[in-house]
Amino acid sequence: MSILGQPLGVQLLAEIWECDQGILNDVKAIEEIMVNAARKADAEIREVVFHRFEPQGVSGVVVISESHLTIHTWPELAYAAVDIFTCGDRVDPWVALESITQELNAEDANVMEISRGMKNLKRLRKNK
């Protein structure tokens, strides 16, 4: 439990498979998908940065007041790695992820949800 008794944030790490390869290599399309996902989740967008690699692939981040949405694509594998981190309880990261998977025409996705800002029973400590 955090000091507040609940997580400070939620992070979704998604492995998204069998996506539309053309979309995965289109920097403008990926940027639009990620910005739209942030809007659908009711996030407050602060900054948007996307880059297309040669010969293929796109990476980008949508910085939101509540944290971030990132994506890294491998068009040759029809795969995208997505990280959505939101703080507070106003923004629903699952709404954003659902939007992204739909817009990528994904056939499969594996997702791990992590509560951030929680104290665990087991933790690493520096030796003093």
Backbone as numpy.savetxt, mean C-alpha at the origin, in Angstrom:
# Nx Ny Nz CAx CAy CAz Cx Cy Cz
-0.46 -3.93 23.47 -1.29 -2.74 23.47 -0.42 -1.49 23.47
-0.83 -0.51 22.76 -0.12 0.76 22.81 -0.55 1.50 24.08
0.08 2.61 24.33 -0.27 3.42 25.49 -1.74 3.80 25.41
-2.24 3.97 24.20 -3.64 4.36 24.01 -4.60 3.18 24.08
-4.08 1.95 24.18 -4.95 0.79 24.28 -5.38 0.23 22.94
-4.93 0.82 21.87 -5.24 0.31 20.53 -4.07 0.64 19.61
-3.98 -0.01 18.46 -2.84 0.28 17.57 -2.83 1.75 17.14
-1.62 2.25 16.91 -1.49 3.60 16.37 -1.83 3.62 14.88
-1.62 2.47 14.23 -1.90 2.39 12.80 -2.04 0.95 12.35
-2.46 0.81 11.10 -2.60 -0.50 10.47 -1.81 -0.47 9.18
-1.04 -1.53 8.95 -0.26 -1.64 7.73 -0.67 -2.92 7.00
-0.98 -2.77 5.71 -1.29 -3.92 4.86 -0.13 -4.12 3.90
0.41 -5.33 3.88 1.43 -5.70 2.91 0.77 -6.69 1.96
0.68 -6.32 0.70 -0.07 -7.13 -0.26 0.82 -7.61 -1.40
0.69 -8.89 -1.70 1.31 -9.53 -2.85 0.16 -9.71 -3.85
0.18 -8.95 -4.93 -0.94 -8.95 -5.87 -0.48 -9.60 -7.18
-1.13 -10.69 -7.55 -0.70 -11.54 -8.67 -1.69 -11.54 -9.82
-1.17 -11.92 -10.98 -1.96 -12.09 -12.20 -2.72 -10.81 -12.55
-1.95 -9.71 -12.53 -2.49 -8.40 -12.87 -2.35 -8.16 -14.37
-3.03 -7.16 -14.86 -2.92 -6.73 -16.25 -1.51 -6.17 -16.47
-0.71 -6.83 -17.30 0.68 -6.44 -17.50 0.83 -5.07 -18.13
-0.09 -4.71 -19.01 -0.04 -3.38 -19.63 -0.22 -2.28 -18.61
-1.15 -2.47 -17.70 -1.38 -1.48 -16.64 -0.15 -1.38 -15.74
0.44 -2.52 -15.40 1.59 -2.53 -14.49 2.79 -1.77 -15.03
2.84 -1.57 -16.34 3.98 -0.87 -16.95 3.64 0.56 -17.35
2.43 1.01 -17.03 1.95 2.34 -17.41 1.98 3.26 -16.19
2.98 4.12 -16.12 3.18 4.96 -14.94 1.97 5.85 -14.67
1.37 6.40 -15.70 0.20 7.28 -15.50 -0.98 6.49 -14.94
-1.20 5.28 -15.47 -2.31 4.45 -14.99 -2.09 4.05 -13.54
-0.86 3.65 -13.20 -0.56 3.24 -11.82 -0.74 4.42 -10.86
-0.26 5.59 -11.25 -0.44 6.77 -10.41 -1.92 7.05 -10.18
-2.70 6.99 -11.24 -4.15 7.25 -11.12 -4.82 6.22 -10.22
-4.44 4.95 -10.36 -5.02 3.89 -9.52 -4.71 4.13 -8.05
-3.48 4.51 -7.75 -3.08 4.70 -6.36 -3.71 5.96 -5.76
-3.77 7.03 -6.52 -4.40 8.26 -6.04 -5.90 8.02 -5.81
-6.54 7.33 -6.75 -7.97 7.03 -6.60 -8.22 6.15 -5.38
-7.32 5.20 -5.12 -7.48 4.33 -3.95 -7.39 5.14 -2.66
-6.46 6.08 -2.61 -6.34 6.94 -1.43 -7.62 7.77 -1.24
-8.14 8.31 -2.33 -9.38 9.10 -2.24 -10.56 8.25 -1.79
-10.69 7.05 -2.35 -11.80 6.16 -1.97 -11.74 5.80 -0.49
-10.53 5.71 0.05 -10.36 5.38 1.47 -10.52 6.61 2.36
-10.77 7.76 1.75 -10.98 9.03 2.46 -9.70 9.56 3.09
-8.56 9.30 2.44 -7.27 9.80 2.92 -7.04 11.21 2.41
-6.24 11.96 3.13 -5.87 13.31 2.73 -4.50 13.26 2.03
-4.49 13.46 0.73 -3.28 13.34 -0.08 -2.38 14.55 0.12
-1.09 14.28 0.35 -0.10 15.34 0.56 0.87 15.46 -0.61
1.36 14.31 -1.10 2.36 14.32 -2.16 2.27 13.03 -2.97
2.60 13.11 -4.26 2.51 11.96 -5.16 3.79 11.91 -5.99
4.49 10.76 -5.94 5.72 10.59 -6.72 5.72 9.20 -7.35
5.85 9.14 -8.68 5.89 7.87 -9.41 7.00 7.90 -10.44
7.57 6.71 -10.71 8.67 6.59 -11.65 8.53 5.29 -12.44
8.76 5.39 -13.77 8.78 4.19 -14.62 10.22 3.82 -14.89
10.53 2.54 -14.72 11.88 2.03 -14.95 12.00 1.49 -16.37
13.23 1.42 -16.87 13.52 0.81 -18.16 14.23 -0.51 -17.91
13.83 -1.57 -18.53 12.87 -1.62 -19.62 11.42 -1.72 -19.15
11.19 -1.97 -17.85 9.81 -2.11 -17.38 9.72 -1.93 -15.87
8.50 -1.69 -15.42 8.22 -1.58 -14.00 7.97 -0.15 -13.55
7.16 -0.04 -12.52 6.79 1.26 -11.96 6.89 1.18 -10.44
7.40 2.24 -9.84 7.38 2.38 -8.39 6.79 3.74 -8.06
6.06 3.80 -6.95 5.50 5.08 -6.58 4.96 5.11 -5.17
4.76 6.34 -4.72 4.23 6.56 -3.38 3.21 7.68 -3.40
2.14 7.47 -2.65 1.17 8.52 -2.37 1.31 8.79 -0.88
1.86 9.95 -0.55 2.01 10.33 0.85 0.69 10.95 1.28
0.15 10.42 2.36 -1.12 10.92 2.88 -0.88 11.43 4.31
-1.76 12.28 4.78 -1.63 12.78 6.15 -1.59 11.63 7.14
-2.27 10.56 6.80 -2.39 9.40 7.67 -1.25 8.40 7.50
-0.35 8.58 6.56 0.88 7.83 6.32 1.16 7.68 4.84
0.96 6.45 4.22 1.33 6.30 2.81 0.70 5.09 2.14
0.72 5.13 0.81 0.41 3.99 -0.05 1.58 3.88 -1.02
2.17 2.69 -1.15 3.26 2.50 -2.12 2.98 1.29 -3.00
3.62 1.31 -4.18 3.50 0.19 -5.10 4.81 0.02 -5.86
5.14 -1.23 -6.14 6.28 -1.58 -6.98 5.77 -2.68 -7.91
5.95 -2.50 -9.21 5.39 -3.47 -10.16 6.47 -4.21 -10.93
6.15 -5.44 -11.27 6.96 -6.30 -12.13 6.04 -6.79 -13.24
5.90 -6.00 -14.32 4.98 -6.38 -15.39 5.28 -7.75 -15.99
6.56 -8.09 -16.09 6.94 -9.37 -16.69 6.44 -10.56 -15.87
6.12 -10.33 -14.60 5.60 -11.38 -13.72 4.11 -11.19 -13.41
3.52 -10.13 -13.96 2.11 -9.79 -13.70 1.89 -9.62 -12.19
2.86 -8.99 -11.52 2.90 -8.91 -10.05 3.09 -7.47 -9.58
2.44 -7.14 -8.46 2.65 -5.85 -7.80 2.77 -6.07 -6.29
3.72 -5.36 -5.69 3.87 -5.35 -4.23 3.31 -4.02 -3.74
2.35 -4.09 -2.83 1.68 -2.88 -2.33 1.78 -2.82 -0.82
2.06 -1.61 -0.32 2.15 -1.35 1.11 1.22 -0.17 1.41
0.27 -0.39 2.28 -0.65 0.67 2.69 -0.56 0.80 4.20
-0.17 1.98 4.67 -0.03 2.22 6.10 -0.90 3.42 6.45
-1.83 3.22 7.37 -2.71 4.31 7.80 -2.71 4.41 9.32
-2.70 5.63 9.81 -2.78 5.89 11.24 -4.15 6.46 11.56
-4.60 6.23 12.76 -5.92 6.71 13.15 -6.99 5.76 12.67
-8.24 6.15 12.87 -9.34 5.26 12.48 -10.25 5.85 11.40
-9.87 6.96 10.81 -10.71 7.60 9.80 -10.55 6.95 8.42
-9.33 6.51 8.09 -9.04 5.95 6.77 -9.04 4.43 6.86
-9.74 3.77 5.93 -9.80 2.31 5.91 -8.84 1.77 4.84
-7.71 1.17 5.24 -6.75 0.68 4.26 -7.31 -0.44 3.38
-8.28 -1.18 3.89 -8.89 -2.27 3.11 -9.69 -1.73 1.93
-10.29 -0.57 2.09 -11.00 0.07 0.96 -10.01 0.42 -0.14
-8.86 0.98 0.25 -7.82 1.32 -0.72 -7.32 0.07 -1.43
-7.05 -0.99 -0.68 -6.52 -2.21 -1.28 -7.51 -2.85 -2.23
-8.76 -2.87 -1.86 -9.79 -3.43 -2.75 -9.84 -2.65 -4.06
-9.76 -1.35 -3.99 -9.75 -0.51 -5.18 -8.55 -0.84 -6.08
-7.38 -0.96 -5.47 -6.15 -1.25 -6.24 -6.25 -2.60 -6.93
-6.65 -3.64 -6.21 -6.72 -4.97 -6.82 -7.73 -5.02 -7.95
-8.85 -4.33 -7.79 -9.84 -4.28 -8.86 -9.30 -3.56 -10.09
-8.66 -2.41 -9.88 -8.16 -1.62 -11.00 -6.99 -2.30 -11.73
-6.25 -3.15 -11.04 -5.16 -3.89 -11.67 -5.66 -5.16 -12.36
-6.97 -5.42 -12.26 -7.58 -6.65 -12.80 -6.88 -7.88 -12.25
-6.56 -7.84 -10.95 -5.82 -8.93 -10.30 -6.68 -10.17 -10.14
-6.04 -11.31 -10.29 -6.71 -12.60 -10.09 -6.50 -13.14 -8.69
-5.42 -12.70 -8.02 -5.09 -13.25 -6.71 -4.33 -12.22 -5.88
-4.53 -12.26 -4.59 -3.78 -11.38 -3.69 -3.61 -12.06 -2.34
-2.42 -11.93 -1.79 -2.14 -12.38 -0.43 -1.83 -11.13 0.39
-2.47 -11.02 1.55 -2.34 -9.80 2.35 -1.99 -10.15 3.79
-1.05 -9.39 4.33 -0.72 -9.49 5.74 -1.09 -8.15 6.39
-1.84 -8.21 7.48 -2.20 -7.00 8.22 -1.36 -6.95 9.49
-0.75 -5.80 9.72 0.10 -5.61 10.89 -0.43 -4.42 11.69
-0.65 -4.63 12.98 -1.00 -3.52 13.87 0.29 -2.84 14.26
0.38 -1.54 14.03 1.59 -0.79 14.34 1.40 -0.01 15.63
2.50 0.14 16.38 2.44 0.89 17.63 1.92 0.09 18.79
2.00 -1.25 18.66 1.55 -2.12 19.75 2.78 -2.67 20.46
2.74 -2.75 21.77 3.83 -3.37 22.51 3.60 -4.88 22.52
4.61 -5.62 22.14 4.53 -7.08 22.12 5.20 -7.66 23.35
4.82 -8.87 23.69 5.44 -9.54 24.82 6.91 -9.84 24.54
7.21 -10.20 23.30 8.58 -10.48 22.91 9.09 -9.30 22.10
10.25 -8.80 22.48 10.83 -7.70 21.74 12.33 -7.72 21.93
12.99 -7.12 20.99 14.44 -7.00 21.07 14.78 -5.77 21.88
15.78 -5.91 22.72 16.25 -4.77 23.51 17.76 -4.66 23.34
18.21 -3.45 23.34 19.65 -3.21 23.29 20.26 -3.64 24.61
21.40 -4.30 24.52 22.14 -4.63 25.74 22.84 -3.37 26.22
22.72 -3.10 27.49 23.34 -1.88 28.04 24.55 -2.22 28.83
